[in-house]
Amino acid sequence: MSAIISVFLYLIILFGVATLLFISLVSIWGTTEPVIAYLLSLIITHLILNTFGQIGKKDK
């Protein structure tokens, strides 16, 4: 049950931060391809969250 909640929270954070990043980027630079810009925002947000998740882990 806690795994489902963790995945749900991760998805909420991922899409929330990606949407905020997309809105800020589109307001600064106009784009004719908003879908590509949103997908890039999702990829960047996922990579940042993954990096933060790896900081606390030690290599075994």
LOGUKE-635933 format. One record per residue: x, y, z of N, C-alpha, C, O in turn; residue number from 1; residue in one letter. Coordinates in steps of 0.001 Angstrom, whole numbers, padded with zeros to 6 digits. Example, Ala and Ser with C-alpha at 12.3 -4.5 7.8 and 13.67 -1.06 7.14 Angstrom:
2
<torkol n_px="013190" n_py="-005690" n_pz="007800" ca_px="012300" ca_py="-004500" ca_pz="007800" c_px="013200" c_py="-003300" c_pz="007800" o_px="014236" o_py="-003319" o_pz="008465" bator="1" guvo="A"/>
<torkol n_px="012850" n_py="-002250" n_pz="007080" ca_px="013670" ca_py="-001060" ca_pz="007140" c_px="012900" c_py="000030" c_pz="007870" o_px="013409" o_py="001138" o_pz="008039" bator="2" guvo="S"/>
END
This chain:
60
<torkol n_px="000816" n_py="-001196" n_pz="000000" ca_px="000000" ca_py="000000" ca_pz="000000" c_px="000856" c_py="001254" c_pz="000000" o_px="000527" o_py="002239" o_pz="-000662" bator="1" guvo="M"/>
<torkol n_px="001964" n_py="001218" n_pz="000748" ca_px="002814" ca_py="002404" ca_pz="000800" c_px="003526" c_py="002636" c_pz="-000534" o_px="003858" o_py="003773" o_pz="-000871" bator="2" guvo="S"/>
<torkol n_px="003764" n_py="001558" n_pz="-001297" ca_px="004392" ca_py="001718" ca_pz="-002613" c_px="003464" c_py="002457" c_pz="-003571" o_px="003915" o_py="003284" o_pz="-004363" bator="3" guvo="A"/>
<torkol n_px="002176" n_py="002161" n_pz="-003499" ca_px="001197" ca_py="002836" ca_pz="-004357" c_px="001131" c_py="004320" c_pz="-004009" o_px="001065" o_py="005170" o_pz="-004897" bator="4" guvo="I"/>
<torkol n_px="001148" n_py="004623" n_pz="-002728" ca_px="001118" ca_py="006020" ca_pz="-002289" c_px="002390" c_py="006738" c_pz="-002724" o_px="002338" o_py="007892" o_pz="-003150" bator="5" guvo="I"/>
<torkol n_px="003525" n_py="006067" n_pz="-002620" ca_px="004792" ca_py="006676" ca_pz="-003034" c_px="004803" c_py="006977" c_pz="-004532" o_px="005245" o_py="008047" o_pz="-004951" bator="6" guvo="S"/>
<torkol n_px="004323" n_py="006046" n_pz="-005325" ca_px="004264" ca_py="006253" ca_pz="-006777" c_px="003304" c_py="007390" c_pz="-007103" o_px="003604" o_py="008229" o_pz="-007953" bator="7" guvo="V"/>
<torkol n_px="002164" n_py="007426" n_pz="-006442" ca_px="001179" ca_py="008475" ca_pz="-006665" c_px="001752" c_py="009849" c_pz="-006311" o_px="001575" o_py="010807" o_pz="-007063" bator="8" guvo="F"/>
<torkol n_px="002432" n_py="009947" n_pz="-005176" ca_px="003056" ca_py="011213" ca_pz="-004777" c_px="004158" c_py="011622" c_pz="-005750" o_px="004292" o_py="012802" o_pz="-006076" bator="9" guvo="L"/>
<torkol n_px="004946" n_py="010653" n_pz="-006214" ca_px="005998" ca_py="010938" ca_pz="-007183" c_px="005410" c_py="011502" c_pz="-008472" o_px="005936" o_py="012466" o_pz="-009027" bator="10" guvo="Y"/>
<torkol n_px="004317" n_py="010901" n_pz="-008950" ca_px="003688" ca_py="011381" ca_pz="-010177" c_px="003100" c_py="012776" c_pz="-010006" o_px="003181" o_py="013605" o_pz="-010912" bator="11" guvo="L"/>
<torkol n_px="002509" n_py="013032" n_pz="-008842" ca_px="001972" ca_py="014376" ca_pz="-008581" c_px="003093" c_py="015402" c_pz="-008590" o_px="002961" o_py="016463" o_pz="-009201" bator="12" guvo="I"/>
<torkol n_px="004194" n_py="015093" n_pz="-007917" ca_px="005330" ca_py="016024" ca_pz="-007877" c_px="005936" c_py="016185" c_pz="-009266" o_px="006261" o_py="017298" o_pz="-009678" bator="13" guvo="I"/>
<torkol n_px="006088" n_py="015074" n_pz="-009990" ca_px="006670" ca_py="015119" ca_pz="-011330" c_px="005856" c_py="016008" c_pz="-012256" o_px="006405" o_py="016914" o_pz="-012882" bator="14" guvo="L"/>
<torkol n_px="004558" n_py="015762" n_pz="-012351" ca_px="003732" ca_py="016543" ca_pz="-013269" c_px="003530" c_py="017972" c_pz="-012778" o_px="003406" o_py="018889" o_pz="-013589" bator="15" guvo="F"/>
<torkol n_px="003494" n_py="018174" n_pz="-011468" ca_px="003350" ca_py="019530" ca_pz="-010929" c_px="004554" c_py="020397" c_pz="-011233" o_px="004410" o_py="021520" o_pz="-011715" bator="16" guvo="G"/>
<torkol n_px="005732" n_py="019884" n_pz="-010954" ca_px="006964" ca_py="020640" ca_pz="-011204" c_px="007186" c_py="020816" c_pz="-012705" o_px="007621" o_py="021881" o_pz="-013143" bator="17" guvo="V"/>
<torkol n_px="006895" n_py="019790" n_pz="-013492" ca_px="007052" ca_py="019897" ca_pz="-014946" c_px="006105" c_py="020946" c_pz="-015520" o_px="006476" o_py="021685" o_pz="-016432" bator="18" guvo="A"/>
<torkol n_px="004898" n_py="021012" n_pz="-014995" ca_px="003944" ca_py="022014" ca_pz="-015467" c_px="004409" c_py="023415" c_pz="-015110" o_px="004322" o_py="024329" o_pz="-015931" bator="19" guvo="T"/>
<torkol n_px="004903" n_py="023591" n_pz="-013889" ca_px="005429" ca_py="024906" ca_pz="-013501" c_px="006626" c_py="025307" c_pz="-014354" o_px="006739" o_py="026463" o_pz="-014762" bator="20" guvo="L"/>
<torkol n_px="007515" n_py="024361" n_pz="-014625" ca_px="008669" ca_py="024633" ca_pz="-015475" c_px="008219" c_py="024976" c_pz="-016887" o_px="008753" o_py="025897" o_pz="-017504" bator="21" guvo="L"/>
<torkol n_px="007238" n_py="024240" n_pz="-017402" ca_px="006721" ca_py="024496" ca_pz="-018752" c_px="006093" c_py="025883" c_pz="-018840" o_px="006348" o_py="026619" o_pz="-019793" bator="22" guvo="F"/>
<torkol n_px="005287" n_py="026237" n_pz="-017869" ca_px="004636" ca_py="027555" ca_pz="-017888" c_px="005665" c_py="028667" c_pz="-017821" o_px="005544" o_py="029669" o_pz="-018526" bator="23" guvo="I"/>
<torkol n_px="006677" n_py="028500" n_pz="-016980" ca_px="007703" ca_py="029541" ca_pz="-016887" c_px="008534" c_py="029632" c_pz="-018166" o_px="008881" o_py="030732" o_pz="-018596" bator="24" guvo="S"/>
<torkol n_px="008852" n_py="028506" n_pz="-018769" ca_px="009625" ca_py="028534" ca_pz="-020010" c_px="008834" c_py="029126" c_pz="-021171" o_px="009381" o_py="029887" o_pz="-021969" bator="25" guvo="L"/>
<torkol n_px="007561" n_py="028786" n_pz="-021271" ca_px="006732" ca_py="029303" ca_pz="-022358" c_px="006480" c_py="030792" c_pz="-022176" o_px="006357" o_py="031523" o_pz="-023159" bator="26" guvo="V"/>
<torkol n_px="006403" n_py="031250" n_pz="-020930" ca_px="006206" ca_py="032684" ca_pz="-020719" c_px="007459" c_py="033476" c_pz="-021078" o_px="007360" o_py="034639" o_pz="-021471" bator="27" guvo="S"/>
<torkol n_px="008641" n_py="032861" n_pz="-020948" ca_px="009885" ca_py="033546" ca_pz="-021304" c_px="010125" c_py="033452" c_pz="-022804" o_px="010374" o_py="034458" o_pz="-023468" bator="28" guvo="I"/>
<torkol n_px="010048" n_py="032234" n_pz="-023328" ca_px="010269" ca_py="032018" ca_pz="-024758" c_px="008994" c_py="031468" c_pz="-025380" o_px="008461" o_py="030452" o_pz="-024934" bator="29" guvo="W"/>
<torkol n_px="008513" n_py="032144" n_pz="-026405" ca_px="007352" ca_py="031631" ca_pz="-027124" c_px="007750" c_py="030402" c_pz="-027925" o_px="008877" o_py="030311" o_pz="-028410" bator="30" guvo="G"/>
<torkol n_px="006842" n_py="029469" n_pz="-028063" ca_px="007141" ca_py="028252" ca_pz="-028804" c_px="005983" c_py="027901" c_pz="-029721" o_px="004823" o_py="028175" o_pz="-029413" bator="31" guvo="T"/>
<torkol n_px="006307" n_py="027298" n_pz="-030838" ca_px="005272" ca_py="026813" ca_pz="-031747" c_px="004997" c_py="025337" c_pz="-031525" o_px="004062" o_py="024787" o_pz="-032106" bator="32" guvo="T"/>
<torkol n_px="005798" n_py="024690" n_pz="-030694" ca_px="005633" ca_py="023264" ca_pz="-030378" c_px="005512" c_py="023078" c_pz="-028862" o_px="006483" o_py="022685" o_pz="-028215" bator="33" guvo="E"/>
<torkol n_px="004347" n_py="023350" n_pz="-028290" ca_px="004215" ca_py="023235" ca_pz="-026836" c_px="004298" c_py="021797" c_pz="-026322" o_px="004696" o_py="021579" o_pz="-025178" bator="34" guvo="P"/>
<torkol n_px="003935" n_py="020825" n_pz="-027139" ca_px="003997" ca_py="019426" ca_pz="-026682" c_px="005446" c_py="019010" c_pz="-026466" o_px="005768" o_py="018353" o_pz="-025476" bator="35" guvo="V"/>
<torkol n_px="006307" n_py="019389" n_pz="-027383" ca_px="007725" ca_py="019053" ca_pz="-027241" c_px="008316" c_py="019762" c_pz="-026026" o_px="009108" o_py="019175" o_pz="-025289" bator="36" guvo="I"/>
<torkol n_px="007937" n_py="021012" n_pz="-025816" ca_px="008432" ca_py="021752" ca_pz="-024655" c_px="007967" c_py="021096" c_pz="-023360" o_px="008734" o_py="021017" o_pz="-022401" bator="37" guvo="A"/>
<torkol n_px="006718" n_py="020621" n_pz="-023317" ca_px="006227" ca_py="019966" ca_pz="-022106" c_px="006936" c_py="018631" c_pz="-021876" o_px="007276" o_py="018299" o_pz="-020741" bator="38" guvo="Y"/>
<torkol n_px="007157" n_py="017873" n_pz="-022932" ca_px="007876" ca_py="016607" ca_pz="-022781" c_px="009307" c_py="016828" c_pz="-022294" o_px="009808" o_py="016068" o_pz="-021466" bator="39" guvo="L"/>
<torkol n_px="009957" n_py="017861" n_pz="-022804" ca_px="011301" ca_py="018182" ca_pz="-022320" c_px="011266" c_py="018601" c_pz="-020852" o_px="012180" o_py="018274" o_pz="-020095" bator="40" guvo="L"/>
<torkol n_px="010231" n_py="019315" n_pz="-020446" ca_px="010077" ca_py="019686" ca_pz="-019041" c_px="009899" c_py="018453" c_pz="-018173" o_px="010452" o_py="018379" o_pz="-017076" bator="41" guvo="S"/>
<torkol n_px="009127" n_py="017478" n_pz="-018658" ca_px="008958" ca_py="016232" ca_pz="-017913" c_px="010277" c_py="015473" c_pz="-017776" o_px="010593" o_py="014951" o_pz="-016706" bator="42" guvo="L"/>
<torkol n_px="011040" n_py="015417" n_pz="-018860" ca_px="012319" ca_py="014699" ca_pz="-018831" c_px="013286" c_py="015371" c_pz="-017863" o_px="013936" o_py="014697" o_pz="-017063" bator="43" guvo="I"/>
<torkol n_px="013380" n_py="016677" n_pz="-017931" ca_px="014293" ca_py="017410" ca_pz="-017043" c_px="013881" c_py="017224" c_pz="-015587" o_px="014729" o_py="017004" o_pz="-014722" bator="44" guvo="I"/>
<torkol n_px="012584" n_py="017314" n_pz="-015318" ca_px="012102" ca_py="017147" ca_pz="-013945" c_px="012376" c_py="015734" c_pz="-013440" o_px="012776" o_py="015557" o_pz="-012289" bator="45" guvo="T"/>
<torkol n_px="012166" n_py="014736" n_pz="-014279" ca_px="012448" ca_py="013357" ca_pz="-013878" c_px="013931" c_py="013170" c_pz="-013570" o_px="014281" o_py="012521" o_pz="-012584" bator="46" guvo="H"/>
<torkol n_px="014795" n_py="013728" n_pz="-014396" ca_px="016230" ca_py="013599" ca_pz="-014146" c_px="016638" c_py="014290" c_pz="-012856" o_px="017479" o_py="013772" o_pz="-012121" bator="47" guvo="L"/>
<torkol n_px="016060" n_py="015445" n_pz="-012567" ca_px="016379" ca_py="016156" ca_pz="-011319" c_px="015887" c_py="015360" c_pz="-010115" o_px="016620" o_py="015202" o_pz="-009139" bator="48" guvo="I"/>
<torkol n_px="014650" n_py="014854" n_pz="-010174" ca_px="014135" ca_py="014060" ca_pz="-009053" c_px="014938" c_py="012780" c_pz="-008864" o_px="015167" o_py="012355" o_pz="-007732" bator="49" guvo="L"/>
<torkol n_px="015368" n_py="012164" n_pz="-009958" ca_px="016182" ca_py="010963" ca_pz="-009867" c_px="017529" c_py="011269" c_pz="-009220" o_px="018024" o_py="010483" o_pz="-008412" bator="50" guvo="N"/>
<torkol n_px="018113" n_py="012387" n_pz="-009568" ca_px="019388" ca_py="012790" ca_pz="-008974" c_px="019237" c_py="013027" c_pz="-007480" o_px="020088" o_py="012600" o_pz="-006699" bator="51" guvo="T"/>
<torkol n_px="018161" n_py="013705" n_pz="-007068" ca_px="017926" ca_py="013914" ca_pz="-005644" c_px="017709" c_py="012589" c_pz="-004922" o_px="018103" o_py="012447" o_pz="-003765" bator="52" guvo="F"/>
<torkol n_px="017092" n_py="011627" n_pz="-005583" ca_px="016891" ca_py="010317" ca_pz="-004974" c_px="018175" c_py="009532" c_pz="-004816" o_px="018295" o_py="008716" o_pz="-003902" bator="53" guvo="G"/>
<torkol n_px="019146" n_py="009770" n_pz="-005703" ca_px="020413" ca_py="009044" ca_pz="-005655" c_px="021402" c_py="009663" c_pz="-004669" o_px="022389" o_py="009022" o_pz="-004307" bator="54" guvo="Q"/>
<torkol n_px="021160" n_py="010883" n_pz="-004233" ca_px="022111" ca_py="011561" ca_pz="-003342" c_px="022257" c_py="010801" c_pz="-002015" o_px="023372" o_py="010637" o_pz="-001520" bator="55" guvo="I"/>
<torkol n_px="021151" n_py="010340" n_pz="-001442" ca_px="021208" ca_py="009673" ca_pz="-000151" c_px="021656" c_py="008230" c_pz="-000193" o_px="021953" o_py="007648" o_pz="000850" bator="56" guvo="G"/>
<torkol n_px="021712" n_py="007641" n_pz="-001370" ca_px="022078" ca_py="006228" ca_pz="-001473" c_px="023590" c_py="006071" c_pz="-001570" o_px="024277" o_py="006891" o_pz="-002179" bator="57" guvo="K"/>
<torkol n_px="024090" n_py="005015" n_pz="-000965" ca_px="025502" ca_py="004702" ca_pz="-001055" c_px="025692" c_py="003516" c_pz="-001972" o_px="024845" o_py="002623" o_pz="-002017" bator="58" guvo="K"/>
<torkol n_px="026802" n_py="003494" n_pz="-002710" ca_px="027115" ca_py="002350" ca_pz="-003566" c_px="027578" c_py="001179" c_pz="-002710" o_px="028390" o_py="001339" o_pz="-001798" bator="59" guvo="D"/>
<torkol n_px="027058" n_py="000022" n_pz="-003013" ca_px="027427" ca_py="-001161" ca_pz="-002219" c_px="028280" c_py="-002085" c_pz="-003037" o_px="028694" o_py="-003137" o_pz="-002548" bator="60" guvo="K"/>
END
